[in-house]
Amino acid sequence: MPYYACAAGFSSFQLQSAAPYAYSRSKAPDGTNAERFELRAGDCPKSIGDCRDDRERAERSESLPASSLNREYWYHFSVFIPKDWPQTAPLNTKLGQFHQKVLFQIQDGQYIFELSNPAARQANPMAPLRPLRQIALLSASSMNGRWTDVTVNAKWSQSNDGFIQVWVNGAQKVSLRGPNVDRKAAVYFKYGIYRSFVSRAKGKSLPTLVAWYRDIYRGSSRESVEK
């Protein structure tokens, strides 16, 4: 799989996709420079087992060393979905994730923050355990045709000194303290479009999804990522 220049403050990113149209650098609908992701039905990279595991994706995945445990980080990303973004139920569509730790996903008409349960090791994302928390950030419809800005402040830890805070469009939506990882391993960021359990559509034609991203940053302070 090809590699692209890293987003600011991160290690390098690897593109995970099944099609040449999945990723490009282009203008977003508002004319700003951005990264464009496109996901069509059947786009499941075989190299990472997506076709076998009932999921589809067009994502960039951060390579190791990624974010270490027991250290504070700030992150930022902005995502734009078009005005005609289709309904994706009963599938959940991920638009940003800290792999197997935190999901930002459209679910039941809401953009949802989901934190996995750090007390139970998540061995198989296709047999997910009940999450520790789910918090609605904003309605999915309010994201249509505009940029949604997400800032995350986290200390990834298996101990009580862990924390995670999330701001969306400048308003704080999440403030959690305590353990937030289930293993001693670096936490890596992924962004793009990812949908799983595609068989839930029960033979219905899955819509093509397009999203744009910009301002992908990791840093040591809020000022360093909100530029």
C-alpha contacts under 8 A as a table, 3 or more apart, distances in Angstrom:
res1	aa1	res2	aa2	distance
1	M	14	Q	6.95
1	M	15	L	6.50
1	M	16	Q	7.14
2	P	14	Q	6.53
2	P	15	L	6.35
3	Y	12	S	7.50
3	Y	13	F	6.31
3	Y	14	Q	4.98
3	Y	15	L	6.45
4	Y	12	S	7.13
4	Y	13	F	6.23
4	Y	14	Q	6.72
4	Y	15	L	7.59
5	A	12	S	6.38
5	A	13	F	7.13
6	C	9	G	7.90
6	C	10	F	6.27
6	C	11	S	6.05
6	C	12	S	4.38
6	C	13	F	5.62
7	A	10	F	5.77
7	A	11	S	7.66
7	A	12	S	7.38
7	A	13	F	7.73
7	A	216	I	5.66
7	A	217	Y	6.24
8	A	216	I	6.56
8	A	217	Y	4.98
8	A	218	R	6.44
9	G	217	Y	5.83
9	G	218	R	4.69
9	G	219	G	5.88
10	F	62	E	7.40
10	F	66	A	6.88
10	F	217	Y	7.13
10	F	218	R	5.94
11	S	62	E	6.44
11	S	63	S	6.13
11	S	64	L	6.84
11	S	65	P	6.90
11	S	66	A	6.12
12	S	62	E	5.91
12	S	63	S	5.54
12	S	64	L	7.96
13	F	60	R	5.79
13	F	61	S	5.21
13	F	62	E	4.32
13	F	63	S	5.51
14	Q	60	R	5.39
14	Q	61	S	5.18
14	Q	62	E	6.37
14	Q	63	S	6.71
15	L	58	A	7.52
15	L	59	E	5.94
15	L	60	R	4.42
15	L	61	S	6.34
16	Q	45	P	6.75
16	Q	57	R	7.15
16	Q	58	A	5.85
16	Q	59	E	5.26
16	Q	60	R	5.91
16	Q	61	S	6.98
17	S	20	P	7.89
17	S	22	A	6.33
17	S	43	D	7.03
17	S	44	C	6.91
17	S	45	P	5.40
17	S	57	R	6.13
17	S	58	A	4.66
17	S	59	E	6.57
18	A	22	A	7.42
18	A	43	D	5.29
18	A	44	C	5.67
18	A	45	P	4.55
18	A	46	K	7.53
18	A	57	R	7.91
18	A	58	A	7.46
19	A	22	A	5.49
19	A	43	D	6.84
20	P	23	Y	7.03
21	Y	24	S	7.23
21	Y	38	E	6.75
22	A	36	R	7.78
22	A	37	F	5.31
22	A	38	E	4.65
22	A	39	L	6.21
22	A	58	A	5.79
23	Y	35	E	7.14
23	Y	36	R	5.61
23	Y	37	F	4.79
23	Y	38	E	6.59
23	Y	58	A	7.25
24	S	35	E	5.89
24	S	36	R	5.23
24	S	37	F	6.86
25	R	33	N	7.40
25	R	34	A	5.89
25	R	35	E	4.54
25	R	36	R	5.88
26	S	33	N	5.94
26	S	34	A	5.65
26	S	35	E	6.12
26	S	36	R	6.32
27	K	30	D	7.57
27	K	31	G	5.22
27	K	32	T	5.35
27	K	33	N	4.71
27	K	34	A	5.75
27	K	35	E	7.93
28	A	31	G	5.27
28	A	32	T	5.46
28	A	33	N	6.29
28	A	34	A	5.92
28	A	36	R	7.52
28	A	80	F	7.78
28	A	212	W	6.29
29	P	32	T	7.54
29	P	82	P	7.71
33	N	214	R	7.44
34	A	212	W	6.00
34	A	213	Y	5.53
34	A	214	R	5.02
35	E	212	W	5.36
35	E	213	Y	5.14
35	E	214	R	6.35
36	R	210	V	7.17
36	R	211	A	5.95
36	R	212	W	4.48
36	R	213	Y	6.65
37	F	58	A	6.32
37	F	59	E	7.54
37	F	192	G	5.97
37	F	193	I	6.82
37	F	210	V	5.62
37	F	211	A	5.38
37	F	212	W	6.16
38	E	58	A	6.65
38	E	193	I	7.48
38	E	208	T	7.16
38	E	209	L	5.71
38	E	210	V	4.48
38	E	211	A	6.70
39	L	43	D	6.43
39	L	56	E	7.68
39	L	57	R	6.49
39	L	58	A	5.89
39	L	193	I	6.73
39	L	208	T	5.66
39	L	209	L	5.17
39	L	210	V	6.48
40	R	43	D	5.71
40	R	206	L	7.56
40	R	207	P	6.81
40	R	208	T	4.50
40	R	209	L	6.57
41	A	56	E	7.66
41	A	205	S	7.50
41	A	206	L	5.54
41	A	207	P	6.82
41	A	208	T	6.60
42	G	51	C	7.92
42	G	56	E	6.74
43	D	56	E	5.32
43	D	57	R	6.33
43	D	58	A	7.65
44	C	49	G	7.82
44	C	50	D	4.98
44	C	51	C	5.01
44	C	55	R	6.42
44	C	56	E	4.41
44	C	57	R	6.01
45	P	48	I	6.02
45	P	49	G	6.69
45	P	50	D	5.59
45	P	51	C	6.69
45	P	56	E	7.38
45	P	57	R	7.36
46	K	49	G	4.94
46	K	50	D	5.79
46	K	51	C	5.86
46	K	52	R	7.71
47	S	50	D	7.75
49	G	52	R	5.38
49	G	53	D	6.08
50	D	53	D	4.94
50	D	54	D	6.16
50	D	55	R	5.12
50	D	56	E	6.12
50	D	57	R	7.91
51	C	54	D	5.70
51	C	55	R	6.29
51	C	56	E	7.23
52	R	55	R	7.94
53	D	126	M	6.87
53	D	197	F	7.96
54	D	196	S	6.07
54	D	197	F	5.10
54	D	198	V	5.62
54	D	199	S	6.55
55	R	194	Y	7.55
55	R	195	R	5.79
55	R	196	S	4.03
55	R	197	F	5.68
55	R	198	V	5.81
56	E	194	Y	5.89
56	E	195	R	5.47
56	E	196	S	6.26
56	E	198	V	7.55
57	R	192	G	7.78
57	R	193	I	5.67
57	R	194	Y	4.24
57	R	195	R	6.32
58	A	192	G	5.80
58	A	193	I	5.29
58	A	194	Y	6.34
59	E	190	K	6.49
59	E	191	Y	5.42
59	E	192	G	4.22
59	E	193	I	5.81
59	E	194	Y	6.89
60	R	190	K	5.57
60	R	191	Y	5.55
60	R	192	G	6.30
61	S	188	Y	7.43
61	S	189	F	6.29
61	S	190	K	4.47
61	S	191	Y	6.87
62	E	66	A	6.63
62	E	188	Y	5.55
62	E	189	F	5.46
62	E	190	K	6.07
63	S	66	A	6.30
63	S	188	Y	7.16
64	L	186	A	7.48
64	L	188	Y	7.33
65	P	68	S	7.58
65	P	186	A	6.67
66	A	186	A	5.79
66	A	187	V	5.96
66	A	188	Y	5.08
66	A	189	F	7.69
67	S	73	Y	7.84
67	S	186	A	5.28
67	S	187	V	5.03
67	S	188	Y	6.15
68	S	71	R	6.30
68	S	156	W	7.43
68	S	185	A	7.40
68	S	186	A	4.86
68	S	187	V	6.57
69	L	155	K	7.12
69	L	156	W	4.99
69	L	157	S	5.56
69	L	184	K	7.26
69	L	185	A	7.21
69	L	186	A	6.31
69	L	187	V	7.57
70	N	155	K	6.01
70	N	156	W	5.72
70	N	157	S	5.31
70	N	162	G	7.52
71	R	155	K	5.45
71	R	156	W	6.74
72	E	153	N	7.32
72	E	154	A	5.70
72	E	155	K	4.36
72	E	156	W	7.32
72	E	220	S	7.15
73	Y	153	N	5.81
73	Y	154	A	5.47
73	Y	155	K	6.34
73	Y	218	R	6.96
73	Y	219	G	6.05
73	Y	220	S	5.43
73	Y	221	S	7.31
74	W	151	T	7.30
74	W	152	V	5.68
74	W	153	N	4.50
74	W	154	A	6.52
74	W	218	R	5.61
74	W	219	G	5.17
74	W	220	S	5.75
74	W	221	S	5.85
74	W	222	R	6.04
74	W	225	V	6.81
75	Y	151	T	5.65
75	Y	152	V	4.97
75	Y	153	N	6.39
75	Y	216	I	7.59
75	Y	217	Y	5.54
75	Y	218	R	4.43
75	Y	219	G	6.44
75	Y	222	R	7.97
75	Y	225	V	6.22
76	H	149	D	7.39
76	H	150	V	5.60
76	H	151	T	4.42
76	H	152	V	6.24
76	H	215	D	6.81
76	H	216	I	5.62
76	H	217	Y	5.14
76	H	218	R	6.58
76	H	225	V	5.74
76	H	226	E	6.78
77	F	149	D	6.10
77	F	150	V	5.43
77	F	151	T	6.74
77	F	213	Y	7.11
77	F	214	R	6.44
77	F	215	D	5.40
77	F	216	I	4.54
77	F	217	Y	6.62
78	S	147	W	6.21
78	S	148	T	5.44
78	S	149	D	4.39
78	S	150	V	6.04
78	S	213	Y	5.53
78	S	214	R	5.39
78	S	215	D	5.99
78	S	216	I	7.07
79	V	95	L	7.67
79	V	147	W	5.55
79	V	148	T	5.32
79	V	149	D	6.71
79	V	211	A	6.89
79	V	212	W	5.70
79	V	213	Y	4.60
79	V	214	R	6.79
80	F	143	M	7.29
80	F	144	N	7.44
80	F	145	G	6.79
80	F	146	R	5.57
80	F	147	W	4.49
80	F	148	T	6.25
80	F	211	A	5.70
80	F	212	W	5.05
80	F	213	Y	6.34
81	I	85	W	6.38
81	I	143	M	6.62
81	I	144	N	5.43
81	I	145	G	5.86
81	I	146	R	6.77
81	I	147	W	7.44
81	I	210	V	6.80
81	I	211	A	4.89
81	I	212	W	6.66
82	P	85	W	5.36
82	P	144	N	5.29
82	P	145	G	4.51
82	P	146	R	7.32
82	P	210	V	7.43
82	P	211	A	7.15
83	K	144	N	4.50
83	K	145	G	4.29
84	D	144	N	7.22
84	D	145	G	7.93
85	W	144	N	6.68
85	W	209	L	7.07
85	W	210	V	7.87
86	P	207	P	6.92
86	P	209	L	7.64
87	Q	109	G	7.96
88	T	91	L	5.55
88	T	92	N	6.82
88	T	93	T	7.02
88	T	207	P	7.76
89	A	92	N	6.57
89	A	107	Q	7.07
89	A	108	D	6.60
90	P	108	D	7.84
90	P	200	R	6.57
90	P	201	A	6.71
91	L	107	Q	7.54
91	L	195	R	6.65
91	L	196	S	6.72
91	L	197	F	6.69
91	L	198	V	6.60
91	L	200	R	6.82
91	L	201	A	7.23
92	N	105	Q	6.40
92	N	106	I	5.79
92	N	107	Q	5.16
92	N	195	R	5.97
92	N	196	S	6.81
93	T	105	Q	5.33
93	T	106	I	5.22
93	T	107	Q	7.00
93	T	193	I	6.93
93	T	194	Y	5.76
93	T	195	R	4.63
93	T	196	S	7.40
94	K	97	Q	7.11
94	K	103	L	6.69
94	K	104	F	5.75
94	K	105	Q	4.09
94	K	106	I	6.40
94	K	192	G	7.89
94	K	193	I	5.93
94	K	194	Y	5.06
94	K	195	R	6.14
95	L	103	L	7.88
95	L	104	F	5.63
95	L	105	Q	5.53
95	L	106	I	7.52
95	L	191	Y	6.20
95	L	192	G	5.87
95	L	193	I	5.50
95	L	194	Y	6.93
96	G	103	L	6.52
96	G	104	F	5.36
96	G	105	Q	7.35
96	G	189	F	7.57
96	G	190	K	5.78
96	G	191	Y	4.33
96	G	192	G	6.40
96	G	193	I	7.66
97	Q	100	Q	7.85
97	Q	101	K	7.66
97	Q	102	V	5.60
97	Q	103	L	4.50
97	Q	104	F	5.81
97	Q	189	F	5.88
97	Q	190	K	5.30
97	Q	191	Y	6.41
98	F	101	K	5.44
98	F	102	V	4.97
98	F	103	L	6.45
98	F	187	V	6.46
98	F	188	Y	5.61
98	F	189	F	4.53
98	F	190	K	6.25
99	H	102	V	6.62
99	H	103	L	7.59
99	H	187	V	6.81
99	H	188	Y	5.97
99	H	189	F	6.26
99	H	190	K	6.85
100	Q	103	L	7.64
100	Q	116	S	6.88
100	Q	122	Q	7.04
100	Q	125	P	7.16
101	K	115	L	5.90
101	K	116	S	5.26
101	K	180	N	7.24
101	K	181	V	6.35
101	K	187	V	7.83
102	V	113	F	7.04
102	V	114	E	5.49
102	V	115	L	4.70
102	V	116	S	6.35
103	L	112	I	7.65
103	L	113	F	5.84
103	L	114	E	5.04
103	L	115	L	6.72
104	F	111	Y	6.74
104	F	112	I	5.55
104	F	113	F	4.93
104	F	114	E	6.55
105	Q	110	Q	8.00
105	Q	111	Y	5.50
105	Q	112	I	5.18
105	Q	113	F	6.79
105	Q	114	E	7.89
106	I	109	G	6.47
106	I	110	Q	5.48
106	I	111	Y	4.48
106	I	112	I	6.04
106	I	140	A	6.50
107	Q	110	Q	5.36
107	Q	111	Y	6.40
107	Q	112	I	6.56
109	G	139	S	6.08
109	G	140	A	5.28
109	G	141	S	7.21
110	Q	136	A	6.14
110	Q	137	L	7.18
110	Q	138	L	5.91
110	Q	139	S	4.36
110	Q	140	A	4.74
110	Q	141	S	7.92
111	Y	136	A	6.00
111	Y	137	L	5.56
111	Y	138	L	5.50
111	Y	139	S	5.86
111	Y	140	A	5.37
112	I	134	Q	6.58
112	I	135	I	5.66
112	I	136	A	4.54
112	I	137	L	5.60
112	I	138	L	7.56
113	F	133	R	7.93
113	F	134	Q	5.58
113	F	135	I	5.09
113	F	136	A	6.24
113	F	137	L	6.61
114	E	131	P	6.77
114	E	132	L	7.71
114	E	133	R	5.73
114	E	134	Q	4.46
114	E	135	I	6.52
115	L	131	P	5.87
115	L	132	L	5.68
115	L	133	R	5.25
115	L	134	Q	6.53
115	L	180	N	7.47
116	S	122	Q	7.88
116	S	129	L	7.74
116	S	130	R	7.39
116	S	131	P	4.41
116	S	132	L	5.33
116	S	133	R	7.13
116	S	180	N	7.49
116	S	181	V	7.81
117	N	120	A	5.81
117	N	121	R	7.76
117	N	129	L	7.64
117	N	130	R	7.08
117	N	131	P	5.10
117	N	132	L	4.34
117	N	133	R	7.74
117	N	180	N	7.25
117	N	181	V	7.71
117	N	182	D	7.41
118	P	121	R	6.71
118	P	132	L	7.62
118	P	158	Q	7.26
118	P	179	P	6.23
118	P	180	N	5.25
118	P	181	V	4.78
118	P	182	D	4.24
118	P	183	R	7.99
119	A	182	D	6.18
120	A	129	L	7.77
120	A	182	D	6.50
121	R	182	D	5.28
121	R	183	R	7.19
122	Q	125	P	6.80
122	Q	128	P	6.92
122	Q	129	L	6.67
122	Q	182	D	7.34
124	N	127	A	5.35
124	N	128	P	6.42
125	P	128	P	4.99
126	M	196	S	7.86
126	M	197	F	7.63
131	P	134	Q	7.09
135	I	173	K	7.98
135	I	174	V	7.44
136	A	139	S	7.77
137	L	168	V	7.11
137	L	173	K	6.13
138	L	142	S	7.11
139	S	142	S	5.42
139	S	143	M	7.13
140	A	143	M	5.39
140	A	144	N	7.10
141	S	144	N	5.43
143	M	146	R	5.84
143	M	147	W	6.94
143	M	148	T	6.29
148	T	168	V	7.04
148	T	169	N	6.19
149	D	168	V	5.62
149	D	169	N	4.93
149	D	170	G	7.58
150	V	166	V	7.03
150	V	167	W	5.81
150	V	168	V	4.73
150	V	169	N	6.48
151	T	166	V	5.67
151	T	167	W	5.11
151	T	168	V	6.54
151	T	225	V	7.99
151	T	226	E	7.74
152	V	164	I	7.03
152	V	165	Q	5.67
152	V	166	V	4.61
152	V	167	W	6.56
153	N	163	F	7.92
153	N	164	I	5.64
153	N	165	Q	5.10
153	N	166	V	6.52
153	N	222	R	7.89
154	A	162	G	7.44
154	A	163	F	5.48
154	A	164	I	4.24
154	A	165	Q	6.33
155	K	161	D	7.78
155	K	162	G	5.09
155	K	163	F	5.28
155	K	164	I	6.49
156	W	162	G	5.63
156	W	163	F	6.95
156	W	164	I	7.92
156	W	179	P	7.60
156	W	180	N	6.12
156	W	181	V	6.39
156	W	187	V	7.69
157	S	160	N	7.54
157	S	161	D	6.83
157	S	162	G	4.72
157	S	163	F	7.80
157	S	178	G	7.82
157	S	179	P	5.48
157	S	180	N	5.89
157	S	181	V	5.91
158	Q	162	G	6.95
158	Q	178	G	7.83
158	Q	179	P	4.56
158	Q	180	N	6.17
158	Q	181	V	5.50
158	Q	182	D	6.56
158	Q	183	R	7.25
158	Q	184	K	7.84
159	S	162	G	6.01
159	S	178	G	6.33
159	S	179	P	4.86
160	N	177	R	7.00
160	N	178	G	4.09
160	N	179	P	5.30
161	D	177	R	7.07
161	D	178	G	5.77
161	D	179	P	7.09
162	G	177	R	5.76
162	G	178	G	4.74
162	G	179	P	5.15
162	G	180	N	6.36
163	F	175	S	7.51
163	F	176	L	5.55
163	F	177	R	4.18
163	F	178	G	5.75
163	F	179	P	7.26
163	F	180	N	7.14
164	I	174	V	7.36
164	I	175	S	5.99
164	I	176	L	5.39
164	I	177	R	6.54
164	I	180	N	7.97
165	Q	172	Q	7.54
165	Q	173	K	7.64
165	Q	174	V	5.07
165	Q	175	S	4.46
165	Q	176	L	6.39
166	V	172	Q	5.87
166	V	173	K	5.69
166	V	174	V	4.85
166	V	175	S	6.76
167	W	170	G	5.53
167	W	171	A	5.10
167	W	172	Q	4.08
167	W	173	K	5.51
167	W	174	V	7.00
168	V	171	A	5.33
168	V	172	Q	6.39
168	V	173	K	6.70
172	Q	175	S	7.78
181	V	184	K	7.83
192	G	211	A	7.21
192	G	212	W	7.91
192	G	213	Y	7.58
193	I	209	L	7.72
193	I	210	V	7.93
193	I	211	A	7.29
195	R	198	V	6.99
197	F	200	R	5.81
198	V	201	A	5.86
199	S	202	K	5.63
199	S	203	G	7.37
201	A	204	K	5.36
201	A	205	S	7.69
201	A	206	L	7.35
213	Y	216	I	7.61
215	D	227	K	7.93
217	Y	225	V	5.28
218	R	224	S	7.81
218	R	225	V	6.12
219	G	222	R	7.49
219	G	224	S	5.64
219	G	225	V	5.93
220	S	224	S	6.79
221	S	224	S	5.31
221	S	225	V	6.98
222	R	225	V	5.54
222	R	226	E	6.13
223	E	226	E	5.40
223	E	227	K	6.89
224	S	227	K	6.71
